[in-house]
Amino acid sequence: MKKTRLVALAAASALMALTSGCVVAPPRHAAAAVYVAPTYASPGPGWTWEFHARYGWGWHHPHYGWHRGWY
């Protein structure tokens, strides 16, 4: 009877050790965009370095739109 009790105690201890740990919850809101320096020179006058929701950072012109054809 003592051997069965010892095995059950060992199994319970192993289960506790395997299932205990740190639980990380995801953030409740989306993180803000972090500024990234330009990776290439400005295409010309009037272009500004801005954040695009789908493609990330890139050059944008108020009249011509996004450089490299982004929409």
C-alpha positions in Angstrom: 0.0 0.0 0.0 2.9 2.3 0.8 4.4 1.8 -2.7 1.1 2.8 -4.4 0.9 5.9 -2.3 4.5 6.8 -3.2 3.9 6.3 -6.9 0.7 8.5 -6.7 2.6 11.2 -4.8 5.4 11.1 -7.4 3.0 11.3 -10.3 1.1 14.3 -8.7 4.4 16.1 -8.0 5.5 15.5 -11.6 2.2 16.8 -12.9 2.5 19.9 -10.8 6.0 20.6 -11.9 5.1 20.2 -15.6 2.0 22.4 -15.5 3.3 25.2 -13.3 4.9 28.1 -14.9 4.6 31.7 -16.1 1.5 32.6 -18.1 1.9 35.6 -20.4 -1.3 37.4 -21.5 -1.3 39.2 -24.9 -1.5 43.0 -24.9 -5.0 44.5 -24.8 -4.2 47.1 -27.5 -1.9 47.2 -30.5 1.5 48.6 -30.0 2.3 52.0 -31.5 4.6 52.2 -34.5 8.2 52.7 -33.7 10.2 55.2 -35.8 12.6 53.6 -38.3 15.2 55.7 -40.1 15.1 55.8 -43.9 17.0 53.0 -45.6 17.5 54.9 -48.8 17.7 58.5 -50.0 14.6 60.6 -50.6 13.2 60.2 -54.2 13.1 64.0 -54.5 11.7 67.2 -53.0 8.3 67.0 -51.2 8.7 63.4 -50.2 8.3 62.6 -46.4 9.2 59.5 -44.4 5.9 58.2 -43.1 4.4 54.9 -41.8 2.2 52.8 -44.1 -0.2 50.5 -42.3 0.5 47.5 -44.5 4.0 48.0 -45.7 5.7 49.8 -42.9 7.9 52.9 -43.3 8.4 54.5 -46.7 8.5 57.7 -48.7 5.2 59.5 -49.3 4.4 62.5 -51.5 1.1 64.4 -51.0 0.5 64.5 -54.8 2.2 61.3 -56.1 1.4 59.0 -53.2 3.7 56.3 -52.0 7.0 55.6 -53.6 7.4 52.2 -55.2 3.7 51.9 -56.0 2.2 51.3 -52.5 -1.5 52.1 -52.1 
